[in-house]
Amino acid sequence: MPLPHHPIAIIGGGLGGLVAARVLHVHGIEAAVFDLEDGPEARTQGGMLDIHEESGQQALRAAGLHDAFRALVHPGGEALRLAGPDGTVVVDIADDGSGGRPEVDRGDLRDLLLASLPDDMIRWGRKATGARPLGDGRHEVTFADGSAVTTGLLIGADGAWSRIRPLVSAARPAYTGISFVETDLYDADTRHPRGAALVGGGSLMCLGDERGILAHRETDGSLHVYTALKADEDWLGTVDFTHLSLAKKAVLAHLEGWHEDLRGLVAEAATATPRHIHALPVGHRWDRTPGVTLLGDAAHLMSPFAGEGANLALQDGAELALALAAHPGDVETALARYEEALFPRGRAAAAESAGNLRAMFAPDGLRRMAGFFASHPGAA
């Protein structure tokens, strides 16, 4: 019995995969999205994203969703403060509403994209385990539930540890030397007023001692915080994150001497989640491979220190779909045009991200970033 066949199969229902599906749908092109989650509510998406005018917002325009996106923007979210370990604020940039990088909740943006697609376009609970070429640009994709499909165009939108990437590249993400511990403080204005006042209405970046605290206010009134540490790759594995108080104690040991209000962003947290920060090599690319391509983190995973990851995923997804719409019946020409633009923009953003990582976690990281924001106020 032949396997189910889809003309276009998008592996991964993150922002990039969803915007690709949406733009294809707008142009009347059939596609199927396969996502490993059991459903749209399987996990919280978390975090705020700054969506850039020249990339992410252009993708949402191509998807016909820009006006709806603007309704989701967090007022005041572009405000940014830069502080030192003693709590002294050295840069304070207000959100006057004129910036080109408005903040939006990642979950709200994903919900907007999901609502814009036909109900049967996404196959939930389909975790890809591998893919193999069948010849003539066709591929077979297998899933953890034992099922499989074939496709004429395979799009790997499945993130850092993509199962589609090995079809085109042997590259694997490498540890950057930075580990995050992610914490949340709920109902911040009432329950954590000192932390809420420190973060303000937008984001706080505190740097010193080759480490940092990166925090932002979310639309539900909570504070989302990342403690960033230079650490061996195995350090997070030495911490018992199933025991919240022990996990927070381990993180706070790296913040000795920091202002108590900064330490409170960890000490008063209701959660503690470990995150290794990985990246693909700067300039990652591959030879044109018939019938398959990548987008987003699958193509150019980088650290978050340029704020480009989600924006590139959206831009990739939209531009891939537009290329396919512009070259009906000629998939290889569309993929070649798409990748011709994909590789240089991915290289530029990855280089910026790697450079910012080095600057932020240098011994004089606070001074370097203060100088950066003084000369590039719009980058906030």
Summary of the structure (lengths in Angstrom):
residues: 380
radius of gyration: 21.2
end to end distance: 55.8
largest distance: 68.2
contacts: 1308
relative contact order: 0.18
helix: 37%
strand: 24%
